[in-house]
Amino acid sequence: MRLVRVGETTSEVGRDVRAALTSWGRGDAVAGGIALLGVRIPGFGSAVEAVVLLPRGVLVVLGVDLPDPALRLEAPLEDRWKVDGWPISRPEGPVNPAANALGATAAVAALVREKQPRPLPVCTVVAVGPYVARVDQPVADKDRGVRILHPEPMTLLAVARELAVHTRPCPIDELRRVLAVLEPGSTLTDEDLSAEGFPDGLSPEAAAERTTILPLTALRRAEEPRKPKRVRWWPVAAAVLVALVLVVGIAVAVSADNSTSGPARGTGPTAPDAVEFAGLGTASSTDCAAHTDGDVRVWLERNGCARLIRGRFEATSTGHRAAVLVGVLRFTGSTSAAELKSVLDRPGGGTVLDQAAEGVAWPGGAAPQFPTALRAAGREGNSVKLVQVVWLDQPSTQDDPVLHEIAGRAMRITLAG
């Protein structure tokens, strides 16, 4: 992490922010990136403690000084803060000390979108001091990419790694467009930026990204005119002969089909044209581990999750009924979601349990056998979704294309809560 002092601190806790960033050291061995300290954001008007430009994300850091050290801080974005149960009294100011945080972040995000073709995610860090042992934030605020914390080196580093997870690192040329606005007099060289983890435009990773987004029409326009080639007639004649054989074969097949009575023979079930889902209720809990088993339960007991939502559905397709269980595990950061997804992908790694395991019977008297169900799992930002599908009126197999289609469509279901 390379620090660039643009202006002075805006709060007492700003000193702790600078100390934490300094402790990471230069280079990308710990974190990498460029921290612009005391920078004034165009379109926002006032300075912030830091804008941290990381290879895979941007953090806007603001400082808030509390009246005294606190054991517990309740810090919602859109309501009054409480220190150890007592509301902070600031009659002359906003409803809470972080009211301007999202405004600063929005200004930086607008700049990044303007200067980068694939903009990095921009998140907010509100550093509080002189000391806070514990900060309680609503899950909805965390889902918006906001973290409120006392800026200890490892705490701030963990948040940087959690929030800066863009799939594509920012190349040096795009970084310079942002730096030119935030710190016009920057003297950082390409070698400085490369040492902090930003790839140059000639790196294999950057080149692959740019090749992917280059339109095919542009490639064709860039080609030199080609000389006309002599037509080879043998391949053409062969193609005509093959086409005639196919036409005759199709005609014979159609004739034979029209002369045969009775149902046509098939090779097995095919994917359905339509799947109808009927909702049978949802359940929600913050004790995620209690409603899972196997390695998933062990992982959740160690790491926890913000909330588990389970939805029951009955799907109707090809004249048959299937039970569908959709489980969504929500986290405060995408890193945890990625780790749990890897656990779910292991053979026999565990699963989310239906409510029947807790004495809540499936509606209608059915008893779906989810241990033999077809399963599908995927990530949605900071959430992991697990779908389990099993037939209610016929045996289920793992290679059933209809069950695969139902599972794929169930992955699109959104569970509220």
C-alpha positions in Angstrom: 0.0 0.0 0.0 1.5 3.3 -1.1 0.2 6.4 0.8 -0.1 9.8 -0.9 -0.7 12.7 1.5 -3.0 15.1 -0.4 -4.4 17.0 2.7 -4.7 16.9 6.4 -6.8 14.6 8.5 -10.5 15.5 8.9 -11.0 13.9 12.4 -9.0 12.7 15.4 -9.6 9.0 14.4 -8.0 9.9 11.0 -4.6 9.4 12.6 -5.5 5.8 13.3 -6.7 5.3 9.7 -3.3 6.5 8.5 -1.4 4.4 11.0 -3.4 1.3 9.9 -2.7 1.9 6.2 1.0 2.6 6.9 1.3 -0.7 8.8 0.5 -2.7 5.6 3.8 -1.6 4.0 4.5 -0.9 0.4 3.9 -3.4 -2.4 1.1 -6.0 -2.8 2.4 -8.6 -0.4 -0.2 -7.6 2.1 -2.8 -5.5 0.2 -1.4 -3.3 -2.5 -3.1 -0.2 -3.9 -2.8 3.5 -3.5 -4.3 5.5 -0.6 -5.0 9.2 -1.2 -5.1 10.8 2.2 -7.2 13.9 3.0 -8.4 14.1 -0.6 -11.2 16.4 -1.7 -13.7 14.7 -3.9 -15.1 16.6 -7.0 -18.8 16.9 -6.8 -18.9 16.3 -3.0 -17.2 19.5 -1.7 -15.4 18.4 1.4 -12.4 16.2 2.1 -12.5 12.6 3.3 -9.9 10.7 5.4 -8.9 8.6 2.4 -9.8 7.2 -1.0 -8.1 3.8 -1.2 -7.7 2.6 -4.8 -7.2 -1.1 -4.7 -6.6 -3.3 -7.8 -10.0 -4.8 -7.4 -12.1 -2.1 -5.6 -12.3 1.3 -4.2 -12.8 2.3 -0.5 -14.0 5.7 0.5 -12.9 6.2 4.2 -14.5 8.8 6.4 -13.7 9.5 10.0 -16.2 10.1 12.9 -15.1 11.1 16.4 -17.3 9.8 19.2 -17.7 11.7 22.5 -15.9 8.9 24.5 -14.6 5.4 24.0 -17.4 2.8 23.7 -17.9 -0.9 24.3 -20.9 -1.0 21.9 -21.9 1.2 19.1 -25.3 0.8 17.3 -24.7 2.5 14.0 -27.6 2.4 11.4 -27.1 4.6 8.3 -30.5 6.1 8.5 -31.2 6.5 12.2 -29.7 7.9 15.3 -26.5 6.2 16.7 -26.4 4.9 20.2 -23.2 4.5 22.3 -23.6 1.8 25.0 -27.4 2.2 24.7 -27.5 6.0 24.9 -28.4 8.1 21.8 -25.7 10.5 20.5 -27.0 14.0 21.0 -26.1 16.3 18.2 -29.0 18.8 17.8 -27.1 21.0 15.4 -26.1 18.1 13.1 -27.6 15.3 11.0 -29.5 12.4 12.4 -26.3 10.4 12.6 -22.6 11.2 12.1 -22.4 9.1 9.0 -25.2 10.9 7.1 -22.8 12.2 4.5 -20.9 8.9 3.9 -23.0 7.7 1.0 -22.8 11.1 -0.7 -19.0 10.9 -0.7 -19.2 7.4 -2.0 -21.6 8.3 -4.7 -19.3 11.1 -5.9 -16.4 8.7 -6.2 -18.5 6.1 -7.9 -19.6 8.6 -10.5 -16.0 9.5 -11.2 -15.0 5.8 -11.5 -17.9 5.1 -13.9 -16.9 8.0 -16.1 -13.2 7.1 -16.3 -13.3 3.3 -16.5 -15.0 1.1 -19.1 -15.5 -1.6 -16.5 -15.7 0.4 -13.3 -14.5 -1.0 -10.0 -17.0 -1.4 -7.1 -16.9 1.6 -4.7 -17.6 0.9 -1.0 -17.8 2.9 2.2 -15.8 2.6 5.4 -16.7 4.8 8.3 -13.9 4.8 10.8 -15.0 5.6 14.4 -12.9 6.4 17.5 -11.3 7.0 19.9 -12.1 3.3 20.5 -15.1 1.0 19.9 -15.0 -2.6 21.0 -18.1 -3.7 19.0 -20.1 -2.1 16.2 -23.6 -3.3 15.4 -24.8 -2.6 11.9 -28.1 -3.6 10.2 -27.6 -6.3 7.6 -29.2 -4.2 4.9 -26.5 -1.5 5.4 -23.8 -4.1 5.0 -25.4 -5.4 1.9 -25.0 -1.8 0.5 -21.2 -2.1 0.9 -20.9 0.0 4.0 -18.7 -1.0 7.0 -18.4 1.0 10.3 -15.4 0.0 12.4 -12.6 1.1 14.6 -9.6 1.3 12.2 -7.2 -1.3 13.6 -4.8 -2.5 11.0 -6.1 -6.1 10.7 -9.7 -5.0 10.9 -9.4 -2.5 8.1 -7.4 -5.1 6.0 -10.1 -7.7 6.4 -12.7 -5.2 5.2 -10.5 -4.3 2.2 -10.2 -8.0 1.2 -13.9 -8.6 1.7 -15.1 -5.6 -0.4 -12.5 -5.4 -3.1 -13.4 -8.5 -5.1 -13.9 -7.3 -8.6 -13.2 -10.1 -11.1 -10.9 -7.9 -13.2 -8.0 -6.0 -11.8 -7.8 -2.3 -12.8 -5.0 -1.8 -15.4 -2.6 1.1 -14.9 -4.0 3.2 -17.8 -7.5 3.2 -16.3 -6.1 3.9 -12.8 -4.3 7.0 -14.1 -7.6 8.5 -15.4 -9.0 8.4 -11.9 -5.8 9.6 -10.3 -5.7 12.6 -12.8 -8.9 13.9 -11.2 -8.3 13.0 -7.5 -4.6 13.9 -7.4 -3.7 15.8 -10.6 0.0 16.3 -9.6 0.7 12.6 -9.0 4.3 11.7 -9.6 3.8 7.9 -9.3 5.5 6.0 -12.1 4.2 2.9 -13.9 6.7 0.9 -11.9 5.2 2.3 -8.6 1.7 1.3 -9.7 2.8 -2.1 -10.9 4.4 -2.8 -7.6 1.1 -2.2 -5.9 -0.7 -4.9 -7.9 -2.1 -2.9 -10.9 -1.4 -4.7 -14.2 -0.1 -2.9 -17.2 -2.0 -2.9 -20.5 0.3 -5.5 -22.0 -0.1 -8.1 -19.2 -1.7 -11.4 -20.3 -4.7 -10.8 -18.0 -5.4 -7.3 -19.3 -4.9 -8.5 -22.9 -7.4 -11.3 -22.5 -10.0 -9.0 -21.1 -9.6 -6.6 -24.0 -9.7 -9.3 -26.6 -13.0 -10.6 -25.1 -14.8 -7.3 -25.4 -13.6 -6.5 -28.9 -16.6 -6.7 -31.3 -16.3 -9.3 -34.1 -17.3 -6.6 -36.7 -14.2 -4.6 -35.7 -12.0 -7.6 -36.2 -13.3 -8.1 -39.7 -12.8 -4.4 -40.6 -9.2 -4.6 -39.3 -8.4 -7.5 -41.7 -6.6 -6.8 -45.0 -8.6 -7.4 -48.1 -8.2 -11.0 -49.2 -7.5 -12.2 -52.7 -10.4 -14.1 -54.3 -9.8 -17.9 -54.0 -10.3 -20.4 -56.8 -13.5 -22.4 -56.2 -12.9 -26.1 -55.7 -15.8 -28.0 -57.3 -15.2 -31.4 -55.7 -16.3 -30.3 -52.2 -19.3 -28.5 -53.7 -20.4 -31.6 -55.6 -20.0 -33.7 -52.5 -22.1 -31.3 -50.4 -24.9 -31.4 -53.0 -24.8 -35.2 -53.0 -25.1 -35.3 -49.2 -28.0 -32.9 -49.2 -29.9 -35.1 -51.8 -29.3 -38.1 -49.6 -30.7 -36.3 -46.5 -33.8 -35.1 -48.4 -34.6 -38.6 -49.5 -34.0 -40.0 -46.0 -36.3 -37.4 -44.5 -39.0 -38.2 -47.0 -38.8 -41.9 -46.3 -38.9 -41.3 -42.5 -42.0 -39.1 -42.8 -43.8 -41.6 -45.0 -43.0 -44.4 -42.6 -44.3 -42.3 -39.6 -47.6 -41.5 -41.4 -48.2 -45.1 -42.2 -47.7 -46.3 -38.6 -50.6 -46.0 -36.0 -50.2 -45.7 -32.2 -47.9 -43.5 -30.1 -44.4 -42.6 -31.2 -41.5 -44.3 -29.5 -39.1 -42.0 -27.6 -35.7 -42.4 -26.1 -36.6 -41.0 -22.7 -38.0 -37.8 -21.0 -37.2 -34.5 -22.6 -36.9 -31.0 -21.1 -40.4 -29.4 -20.5 -41.7 -26.4 -22.4 -43.3 -25.1 -19.2 -42.9 -25.5 -15.5 -45.4 -24.1 -13.0 -44.4 -23.4 -9.4 -46.8 -23.1 -6.5 -45.4 -21.6 -3.3 -45.9 -23.5 -0.1 -44.4 -21.1 2.4 -41.0 -19.9 3.7 -39.1 -20.0 6.9 -36.3 -17.7 8.1 -33.7 -18.0 10.8 -30.4 -16.3 11.9 -29.2 -19.7 13.4 -28.1 -21.0 10.0 -26.1 -24.0 11.2 -29.1 -25.5 13.1 -30.9 -26.1 9.8 -28.1 -27.7 7.9 -26.1 -30.9 8.1 -22.7 -32.3 7.1 -19.7 -30.1 6.3 -22.0 -27.2 5.6 -23.2 -27.3 9.3 -19.6 -27.5 10.5 -18.6 -24.5 8.4 -21.5 -22.5 9.5 -20.9 -23.3 13.2 -17.4 -21.8 12.8 -18.3 -18.8 10.5 -22.0 -18.2 10.8 -24.2 -16.4 8.3 -26.5 -13.4 8.4 -29.7 -15.3 7.6 -31.0 -18.5 6.2 -34.3 -18.4 4.2 -36.0 -21.7 3.1 -38.8 -21.8 0.6 -41.0 -24.7 -0.3 -42.5 -25.1 -3.8 -44.4 -27.7 -5.8 -43.5 -27.8 -9.5 -45.8 -29.3 -12.1 -44.3 -30.4 -15.4 -45.0 -33.1 -18.1 -48.0 -34.2 -16.0 -46.0 -34.9 -12.9 -45.4 -33.2 -9.5 -42.1 -32.4 -8.0 -41.1 -31.0 -4.6 -38.7 -28.1 -4.7 -36.7 -26.8 -1.7 -34.9 -23.5 -2.2 -32.4 -22.4 0.5 -30.7 -19.0 0.5 -27.8 -18.3 2.9 -27.0 -14.6 3.1 -23.7 -13.2 4.2 -22.3 -9.7 4.9 -19.4 -10.3 2.4 -18.9 -12.1 -0.8 -15.8 -13.9 0.5 -17.8 -15.9 2.9 -20.3 -16.8 0.2 -17.5 -18.1 -2.1 -16.1 -20.2 0.7 -19.4 -21.8 1.5 -20.1 -22.4 -2.2 -16.9 -24.5 -2.4 -18.1 -26.6 0.6 -21.4 -27.2 -1.1 -19.6 -28.3 -4.3 -17.9 -31.2 -2.5 -19.4 -34.6 -2.8 -21.4 -35.3 0.4 -20.6 -31.9 1.7 -23.9 -31.4 3.4 -27.1 -29.5 2.6 -29.9 -27.3 3.8 -32.6 -29.3 5.6 -36.3 -29.2 4.9 -38.6 -28.2 7.8 -39.9 -31.8 7.9 -36.7 -32.6 9.8 -37.9 -30.2 12.5 -41.5 -31.6 12.7 -43.1 -29.3 10.1 -44.8 -31.7 7.6 -44.8 -30.9 3.9 -48.2 -29.4 2.9 -50.8 -31.8 1.4 -49.5 -34.9 3.2 -46.6 -35.6 0.8 -43.2 -36.7 2.2 -40.6 -35.7 -0.4 -37.3 -37.7 0.0 -34.8 -34.9 -0.3 -31.8 -37.1 0.5 -32.2 -38.5 -3.0 -33.0 -35.1 -4.6 -31.2 -33.5 -7.6 -29.3 -30.5 -6.3 -28.0 -27.3 -7.8 -26.1 -24.5 -6.1 -24.9 -21.1 -7.1 -23.8 -17.7 -5.8 -25.7 -14.4 -6.0 -23.4 -11.7 -4.8 -23.2 -12.1 -1.0 -25.6 -15.1 -1.0 -25.4 -18.8 -1.8 -28.5 -20.5 -3.2 -29.1 -24.3 -3.0 -32.0 -25.9 -4.9 -33.2 -29.5 -4.3 -35.7 -31.2 -6.5 -37.4 -34.6 -6.2 -40.4 -36.2 -7.8 -43.5 -36.7 -5.6 -45.3 -39.2 -7.8 -42.5 -41.2 -9.5 -38.9 -42.3 -8.9 -36.2 -39.6 -9.3 -32.8 -40.1 -11.0 -29.8 -37.8 -11.1 -29.8 -37.8 -15.0 -33.5 -36.8 -15.4 -33.5 -33.9 -17.9 -36.9 -32.7 -16.6 -35.6 -32.5 -13.0 -32.5 -30.6 -14.3 -34.8 -28.1 -16.1 -36.9 -27.6 -13.0 -33.8 -27.1 -10.9 -32.4 -24.5 -13.3 -35.6 -22.6 -13.3 -35.9 -22.8 -9.5 -32.5 -21.1 -9.3 -34.2 -17.9 -10.6 -36.7 -17.8 -7.8 -36.2 -14.9 -5.4 -37.0 -15.4 -1.7 -37.8 -12.3 0.3 -36.6 -11.8 3.8 
